């Protein structure tokens, strides 16, 4: 149980949650100021998640390969 709790509050998990929160805020802002169809919002959200999470994973994996 201790390992699970340490995973929940690890730097990687906090990073993922923070990035996901920022993505949600960006998508809500886009939806408010530039109304687009729902399917387009899903596409924008998936694309944004893919890019941002890919960048975060690349940074984490790149950092761990040097240690």
C-alpha positions in Angstrom: 0.0 0.0 0.0 2.9 2.3 0.8 4.3 1.9 -2.8 0.9 2.7 -4.3 0.5 5.9 -2.2 4.1 7.0 -3.2 3.2 6.4 -6.8 0.0 8.5 -6.5 2.1 11.4 -5.2 5.2 10.9 -7.4 6.6 13.6 -9.6 5.4 11.8 -12.7 1.8 11.5 -11.5 1.6 15.1 -10.4 3.0 16.1 -13.8 0.4 14.0 -15.6 -2.5 15.4 -13.5 -1.2 19.0 -14.0 -0.8 18.6 -17.7 -4.3 17.1 -18.0 -5.8 19.9 -16.0 -4.1 22.5 -18.2 -5.4 20.6 -21.3 -8.9 20.8 -19.9 -8.6 24.5 -19.3 -7.3 25.1 -22.8 -10.2 23.1 -24.3 -12.8 24.9 -22.2 -11.3 28.2 -23.3 -11.4 27.2 -27.0 -15.0 26.0 -26.6 -16.0 29.3 -25.0 -14.3 31.8 -27.4 -14.3 29.7 -30.7 -17.4 27.5 -30.6 -16.8 24.4 -32.7 -18.8 21.2 -33.2 -18.5 18.5 -30.5 -16.6 16.1 -32.8 -14.1 18.8 -33.6 -13.5 19.4 -29.9 -12.9 15.7 -29.3 -10.4 15.7 -32.1 -8.6 18.8 -30.8 -8.6 17.2 -27.3 -7.2 13.9 -28.4 -4.5 15.6 -30.5 -3.6 18.0 -27.7 -3.4 15.1 -25.2 -1.3 13.1 -27.6 1.2 15.9 -28.1 1.5 17.0 -24.5 1.6 13.6 -22.9 4.1 12.5 -25.6 6.3 15.4 -24.7 6.0 14.7 -21.0 6.8 11.0 -21.5 9.7 11.8 -23.8 11.1 14.1 -21.1 10.7 11.5 -18.4 12.1 8.6 -20.4 14.9 10.7 -21.7 15.8 11.8 -18.2 15.7 8.2 -16.8 17.9 6.8 -19.6 20.8 9.1 -18.5 20.8 7.9 -14.9 
